[in-house]
Amino acid sequence: MISLPIFLFSILLVAASAIEPQAICSADYGNYTLNSAYHKNLNQLLSALAANGPATGFNTTAVGKGPDQVYGLVLCRGDVSAKDCRKCISDAGADITKRCPVQKEGTIWLDYCSLRYSNASFFGVRDDEINYFWDTDNKADPVRFAGLAGQLLANLSSVATASGSGLMFATGETSFNRSIKIYGLVQCTMDLTISDCRTCLAKASGFIPMCCSPQWGAVLVSRTCYTRYDTYKFYFASAAPPPPNSSPPLARPPPLNPSKPSASSSGSGM
């Protein structure tokens, strides 16, 4: 892992020709045994997230009591349908139990959603560990391209964190030259404050010069926010409106382009 004084970051490996889930399995809070009370509560939690998440695209749930209590959060990307959200949450729950078979804490990112669970409450707590994956090399003025990508994400972050924005989500585009556009997407989980969302997005996009300047596209994501840019329109045309009630609205993660090769290496903590 590469360490900076301000906060932590690591690099994720991405398959070149397939959309692969990315997971963090942490034993910092210990492991559980199969068929234990914690294991049963985790399974119940995953079922509850799958049942409750698609309605708004975002849900937080806790199951159990005392040392066997499990906290969970699920979010779907702000532009995906309820149908795609539902399938993604179901897939995430099935996949994370395979990737994190005994760990009491885990996070997984799929194309349209992410899922997180822990035996310690994390609701409303900003995560500053930034993970990133990148796209093919950019041989055409990478410094200018990275600067434009960073400015696009900064502008989108302002839109996503504007008062009353609801979704904490925004998409947009800018021109690199006559033939190439840069498309961007930013989003935070709905349990964050506007201020924490703004900080999380700034820290994520701030890594572009350090990690991703030579690339045409990149995903920079923490457990509570993510940013993405690329040279093709990887998001859907419009985001769904926020739900009409007071429950937290949609929140959402990154699809990786299966047709474009990606490069990466792995840091500790992932």
Summary of the structure (lengths in Angstrom):
residues: 270
radius of gyration: 17.8
end to end distance: 8.9
largest distance: 59.7
contacts: 932
relative contact order: 0.21
helix: 27%
strand: 28%
